[in-house]
């Protein structure tokens, strides 16, 4: 399997996530309002940003794991059953460690 296109896609996504997380961090570091109503709205917004940040960190972890699998030549092999992951699935989810059947089983 030629993994270069998947590596490129993973590295591109890693760059996008890095930029997004820096923007979220910058937004969370902004000075807060002294008005109670504004503070409540800002806190709600901060919670959304924190959830987006955590989601981004989780995706980064999955991408780094996929890049490690590329390095150790196990990329494209399901960690659940050991079968090959369909290229069509990798095209959509290049960071996936599971084939469609194992993902459906929740393996």
C-alpha positions in Angstrom: 0.0 0.0 0.0 1.3 3.4 -0.9 0.8 5.4 2.3 2.2 8.7 1.1 -1.2 10.2 0.2 -2.6 9.2 3.6 0.4 10.6 5.4 0.0 13.9 3.4 -3.7 14.0 4.3 -3.0 13.3 8.0 -0.2 16.0 8.1 -2.5 18.5 6.4 -5.3 17.8 8.9 -2.8 18.0 11.8 -1.8 21.5 10.6 -5.5 22.6 10.4 -6.2 21.3 13.9 -3.1 23.1 15.2 -4.3 26.4 13.8 -7.8 25.8 15.1 -6.6 24.9 18.6 -4.4 28.0 18.7 -7.4 30.1 17.7 -9.5 28.5 20.4 -6.8 29.1 23.0 -6.6 32.7 22.0 -10.3 33.1 22.3 -10.3 31.5 25.7 -7.5 33.9 26.9 -9.5 37.0 25.9 -10.4 39.3 28.8 -13.8 38.6 30.2 -16.7 41.1 30.7 -17.6 42.4 34.1 -21.3 42.4 33.3 -23.1 39.3 34.8 -25.3 38.7 31.7 -22.3 39.0 29.4 -20.2 36.8 31.8 -22.9 34.0 31.6 -22.9 34.1 27.8 -19.1 34.2 27.7 -18.9 31.2 30.0 -21.3 29.2 27.9 -19.3 30.1 24.8 -16.1 29.1 26.6 -17.6 25.7 27.4 -18.4 25.2 23.7 -14.8 26.2 22.8 -13.4 23.9 25.5 -15.4 21.0 24.0 -14.2 21.8 20.5 -10.6 22.0 21.9 -11.0 18.6 23.5 -12.4 17.1 20.3 -9.5 18.5 18.4 -7.0 17.1 20.9 -8.7 13.7 20.6 -8.4 13.8 16.8 -4.7 14.8 17.1 -4.1 11.7 19.2 -5.8 9.6 16.5 -3.8 11.2 13.8 -0.5 10.7 15.7 -1.4 7.1 16.2 -2.1 6.7 12.5 1.3 8.3 11.6 3.0 5.9 14.0 1.3 3.0 12.2 2.6 4.4 8.9 6.1 4.5 10.4 5.9 0.9 11.6 4.3 -0.4 8.4 1.1 -1.5 10.1 -1.1 1.3 8.6 -4.2 0.0 6.8 -4.4 -3.1 9.0 -7.3 -3.2 11.4 -6.1 -3.3 15.1 -9.3 -5.2 15.9 -9.1 -8.2 13.6 -5.9 -7.8 11.6 -7.6 -7.6 8.3 -6.9 -4.9 5.7 -8.9 -1.7 6.0 -10.6 -0.9 2.7 -8.9 2.0 0.9 -12.3 3.7 0.5 -12.6 3.8 4.3 -9.1 5.2 4.6 -9.9 7.8 2.0 -12.7 9.1 4.2 -11.1 8.4 7.6 -7.3 8.2 7.2 -6.8 8.1 10.9 -9.0 5.1 11.5 -7.4 2.1 13.2 -10.5 -0.1 12.5 -12.1 -1.8 9.5 -15.8 -1.1 8.9 -16.9 -4.4 10.6 -14.8 -3.8 13.8 -16.0 -0.2 14.0 -19.6 -1.3 13.7 -19.0 -3.8 16.5 -17.4 -1.1 18.7 -14.1 -3.0 18.8 
